Amino acid sequence: MGSKETPKEKRERLRQNELKNNPTGSLNEGLKKAENGNLVDLSGGMGWKGTGLLILVLVLGFIIYNFIFR
């Protein structure tokens, strides 16, 4: 019985092959992604503690903003 490849491993393998075969295309994609980034990528990279801290900072910033500019 051969080893089963998980979907995550398959995506990573395909991404690595794409990087080898087309380095300038992946550079262009990376630049465009940096311009348009999304919240899912941000929170996915931080984990649950980082995401909770980010939400807390945003809420506190909103409350402070309301007290100052009211």
Secondary structure, 3 states (H helix, E strand, C coil): CCCCCCHHHHHHHHHHHHHHHCHHHHHHHHHHHHHHCCHHHHHHHHHHHHHHHHHHHHHHHHHHHHHHCC
